[in-house]
């Protein structure tokens, strides 16, 4: 029974790693600059 659980855990970890490799990396600096610019634009329109 323990062997089955370990095998399933390894399969799940493998699937998660495979999915994670498909996701493009996020550019946190660019997102922060865009969010800051949006906040400045909304403050100017008030």
N, C-alpha and C positions, 0 to 999 in steps of 0.2 A: 504493500500500500504506500509506503514512504517513497518507493522508487517512482511510482506513478505521479505523485505530487511533485517530486523533484523534476521529472521530465516535463510536466506541464508548466512549471515555473520557468524552466529554461526556454520552452517554446514561447511563452508569453513575453519574456524578456527579449528574445530574438525578434519577435514581431514589433514590439515597442521601439527597439533600436532601428529597425528597418523603416518604420513610419517616421521616426525622428530625423532620419537622414534625408527623407523626401522633402521635409519642410525647409523652405529657404530661410537663411539666417536673418534675424531682424537687425535693423540699423537703429539702435536706441537713440543715438545722437540726432539723426535726421528726424525721428519721431518727436523728440523733445523740442527741436527747433520749430517744427510744424505746429505743435500744440501751443507753443509760446506765441507764435505769429497769429494763430487763430484767436487766442485770448486777447492779444493787443488789438486785433481788428474789431472784435466785439466791443471792447472798451471805447474805441474811437467812434463807433457808430452810435453810442448812447448819448 
